[in-house]
């Protein structure tokens, strides 16, 4: 009886701690939404002035009228979508090769992929900008302030980690399944396409979600490598509200709330596969 009581007390304590952790993490999101439906004067006036009497739902309408927010939204979807497709495709092929084949330098290549994540991205900012400028000057191919320039940068940055995620997932897939397909007459590519890929859907989705969410929130390179609203993404559009539009904190919070929706929807719709894919490498391969 004492053991049962202690177990219930421990479970209750863990539940309370978990809910406290969840509330702490949800508070900034709830505060962002709550702030977005009040006027700028009420926000500057403090929390006590933020009542239910005059909710400013028009902030969300004014958001699209103040700047070309739809353009920023479209640019983010295009750049992040293309980056997700390319990075995931490269990660699937490279991750499978690292997990299944041993070739000269395979271990060194695998470690090099991980070691790239230890280098701060800001160190690449000036060299990449100068490289793109030289390409435009000498070859005549514009790279700065272009979709393909941003897609190339993001694909190069997020592919290494994506490769490691997919490698961990492929390692967890039993080799026996693939060998059985080879015995039945399948080629290596057919076994990969018909057996391995269907089993790897959770890992592929986890990789795609990781790339999309990370690219969606990136600001530093988007701010420097894009100069016009024709290419600039949502983080840059939100940044324009800071000091450029009379410090409109109400519109800033509304823009942040709108930009968070795709992230929340993407995660909640794919969370089952995302968790499976991210924890696949925990099993022994």
N, C-alpha and C positions, 0 to 999 in steps of 0.2 A: 504493500500500500504506500509505504514511504517512497519506494522507487517510482511508482506511478505518479505520485504527487510531485516529486522532484522533476520528472520528465515533463509533466504539464507546465510546471513553473518555468522550466527552461524554454519550452516552446513558446509560452506566452511572452517571455522576455525577448526572445529572438524576433517574434512578430512585432512587438512594440518598437524594437530597435530598427527593424526593416521599414516599418511605416514612417518612423521619424526620418530615416534616411531618404525615403521617397518624397516626403513633404519638403524636406530641405532642398532637394533637387528640383522639385516642381515649383517652388516659390518664385524663382526669377521669371519663369514662363507665365505664371498666373499674374504676377505683378506687371509684366510687359503687356498682357492683354488688358488688364484693368486700367493701366495708364493710357492705353491707346484709345479708350472711349471717353476720355475727358479732355477738356480744353487745355490749351497751353497755360493759360492763366491759373487754372485750378492746380495744374501740376507744379507750377512755380510757387503756388500758395501753400503747398504742403499737403500732407496726408489728410488732415482734418477737413480740408476743403473738397475732398474727393467724395462726394455723396452720390446717391442714386437719382437725384432730382433732375440733373441735366446731363444725361449721357450723350456724348458726342459721336454718334454712329457715322456722322458725315465725314469724320476724319478719314475713313477708308475710301470714301468717294473722292475727297479732296486729294488724297494720296496720289491717285492716278492722274489728277489734273495738274498738280504742281510741277512734276517732272515726268519724263517719258518712262514711267515705271514699267509699263508693259514691254517696252523695248529692252530694258535691263533683264526682265524676267525671261523674255524670249532668248536673249543672248546666253543667259545662264543655262537654260535648258539645252540649247544647241551645243555649246562648248562642253558642258558636263556630260551630256548624253554621248557625244562622239568620243570623249575621253574614256568614258566607262566602257564602251564597246571595244575600243582599241586596246586599252589596258587589260581588260578581262581576256580578250582573245590571245594576246601575247602571254599572259600569265598562265593560261590553260596549256599552251604548247610548251613553254619553258618549264613550268612546274611538273608536267608529265615527264619530260626528258630528265629532269633532275631526280625525280622519284623512281624512275624505272631503269635508267641506263647509267652505267659507270663508264666514263670516258676520261682521257687525260685532262686533268684540271677541273673535273666536275666538282670536287670538294672545295677547291679554291674559288670557283665561280659561285657556288652556293654561299660561301662566307662573304664574298665580295658583294653579293646582292643585299645581304643583311647589313654589311658595314656602311653602305651608302646612306642608310637611315640615320647614322650617327653624325652626319655632316649637316650643319644648319643650312636651310635653304637660302637664307639671306646672302651667304657667301657666293652663291651662283648668280645673284641678281645682276651685278655689274658686268661680269663676263658674258652672260647670255645677252644682255642688252647690246653690248659692243659687237658680239658675234652676229646678231640679227641686223645691226646697223651696217656691218661690213658686207653681209649677204645682199642687202638692198643696194648698197653702193656699187659693189663689184659685179654682181650678177643681174641686178635689176629685179630681183624677186622680193617684194615687200613682205616683211615678217612682223614688224612692230605694228600694233593696232590692227591686227587681222585675226580672223577666226582660226586659221590653220596655225598661226604662230602660237596662240594660247593653247590650242589642242596639243600641239607638239610639246610644249613645256609641261603641261599637266600629265600627258601620257608618259613622258620621261620620268617625272617625279613619282608617280603612283604605281608604275609597273613593278619596280623592285619588290615592294611590300606585297603586292598582289601575287607575284611569283611565289613568294614564301608561303603565303596562305594556301595557294593551290598545291604547292608541293606537299605541305603538311596533310592536305586532304587526300591526295593521291597515294601517299604512303599508307594511309589508313584503309585503303581499298585492298582487299586480299588479292594477292597475285594469282591464286588458284583459279579465280573466275576468268581472268585473262588467258591463263594457260589452257583452260578447258576450251575456250573459244578458238585458240590456235590449233588445238588438237582436232576440233570439229571442222577445220578447213578454212577458218578465217585468216586473213592477213593481219599483220600488226595494226595497220590503220583501221581495218574493219572491226577488229576487237576493241580498239580504242573508241571508235564511233558508236558501235552497237552495244558495248558492255560497259566501258569505263565512263563515258560521258553521261549516260542516263543515271548512273549511280553518283555522279559528281555534281548533280544539279544543286544540292544545298551549298556546296563549296563555291560553285560558280556564282550563285546568287549572293552569297556572303561577300565574295570579292567585288562584285558589281556594286553592291550597296556601300561597301567601304569606299570605293573609288568615287562614287557619285556624291556621297555625303561630304567627303573630304574636299573634293573639287568645288562643291557648292559654296563652301564657307571660306575659300581661299581669297585673301584680299591683297597681300603684298605684291605679287606679280601682276595681278589684274589691275592694280592701281598704277603701276609703273609702266607696264607694257601696252596699256591701252590709253588712248588719248581722247576718243570721242565716244558719244553715247551709242554709236552704231555697233560697237563691239563690247563696251563695258558691261560688266555683270552686276548682279544684285548687290553684293557687298560694296561695290564702288558706288552704286546708286544710293544706298543707305548712308554711306560716308558723306555724300553731298549734303545731307541734312544737318551735319554737324558744322555750324558756323556759317554756312552758305545761304541758308534760308531762314535767317533770323532766329536760329536755335529753336526750331519748331519741334519740341520734344514729343508733342502729341503725334505729329506725322512720322517722326522717327520711330516711335513705338509701333505705330500702325504698319509701317513698312517692315519692321522686324517681325511682327506677327504674321504678315502675309508671306514673307520669305521663309518662315519656319514651317508653314503648312506642308510643302512638298517633302521636307525632311521627315516630319512626323508621319505622314502618310506612307512614305517609302519604308520607314523602319517598322511601323506597326503591321503593314501588309506582308512584310518579309521577315519578321522577327524570328519565326520558327526556323526558317532556313538559315538565317544569319547566325543564330546561336549554334545550330548544328555545324555549320561550316567553320565557325571560329574555334570551336572546341574539338574539331576532328583531329587535330594534331596532338591532342592529349593522350590518345591511345598509342600503344607501341606498334611501330610499323616494321 
